[in-house]
């Protein structure tokens, strides 16, 4: 966990993602038992999410972030990343 945290801190990924229009916040979690690094993007609204997701392959900053993650020393290419798109339900 220490190595991944240190790498992520130095990468600048959080600052890059948080600076994108429509991104309200980014939460990063690490599960040392499973070795998963998770990013939770929080957007202002649905349109901001659509815009962000639509720019992931064309925005040079986001392409760089993706390449940083794929080239990370602890990245395990044998695993398949999981994606979940949902909406916060404050009444639950």
C-alpha positions in Angstrom: 0.0 0.0 0.0 2.8 2.4 0.8 4.4 2.0 -2.6 1.2 2.5 -4.5 0.2 5.5 -2.3 3.7 7.1 -2.9 3.4 6.5 -6.6 -0.1 8.0 -6.8 0.9 11.0 -4.8 3.8 11.7 -7.1 1.9 11.0 -10.3 -0.3 14.2 -10.2 -3.3 12.2 -11.4 -5.6 13.4 -8.7 -4.8 17.1 -9.4 -5.3 16.5 -13.2 -8.7 14.8 -12.8 -9.9 17.3 -10.2 -9.1 20.1 -12.5 -11.4 18.9 -15.3 -14.6 20.8 -15.9 -17.6 19.2 -14.3 -15.6 17.2 -11.8 -16.9 18.0 -8.3 -14.5 15.7 -6.5 -12.3 12.6 -6.8 -12.0 10.1 -4.0 -9.2 7.5 -4.2 -9.2 4.3 -2.2 -6.8 1.4 -1.9 -7.6 -2.1 -0.8 -4.4 -3.8 0.4 -6.1 -7.1 0.8 -7.1 -7.3 -2.9 -4.6 -4.8 -4.3 -7.2 -2.6 -5.9 -6.8 1.1 -6.4 -10.2 2.7 -6.9 -11.2 6.1 -8.1 -14.6 7.6 -7.4 -15.4 10.5 -9.7 -18.1 12.8 -8.4 -19.7 15.1 -11.0 -22.0 18.1 -10.6 -24.7 16.5 -12.8 -25.4 13.9 -15.5 -24.3 16.1 -18.3 -20.9 16.7 -16.7 -20.4 13.0 -16.3 -21.3 12.4 -20.0 -18.9 15.1 -21.1 -16.1 13.8 -19.0 -16.6 10.2 -20.1 -16.8 11.3 -23.7 -13.5 13.1 -23.5 -11.5 10.3 -21.9 -10.0 9.2 -25.2 -9.5 12.7 -26.7 -8.4 14.9 -23.8 -4.6 14.9 -23.8 -4.5 15.1 -20.0 -6.8 12.2 -19.5 -5.0 10.1 -22.1 -1.8 10.8 -20.2 -3.4 9.8 -16.9 -4.6 6.5 -18.5 -1.1 5.8 -19.8 0.4 6.6 -16.4 -1.8 4.0 -14.7 -1.1 1.4 -17.4 2.7 2.0 -17.0 2.6 2.0 -13.2 5.1 -0.4 -11.6 2.4 -2.2 -9.6 -0.2 -2.4 -12.4 -1.4 -5.9 -12.8 -2.3 -6.5 -16.5 -3.8 -9.9 -15.7 -6.8 -8.2 -14.0 -9.7 -6.5 -15.7 -10.7 -3.0 -14.4 -14.2 -2.7 -13.1 -16.4 0.3 -13.9 -19.6 1.3 -12.1 -21.7 4.3 -13.0 -24.3 5.2 -10.4 -26.1 8.0 -8.7 -25.8 8.9 -5.0 -29.1 8.2 -3.2 -29.1 10.5 -0.2 -32.3 9.1 1.2 -31.0 5.5 1.5 
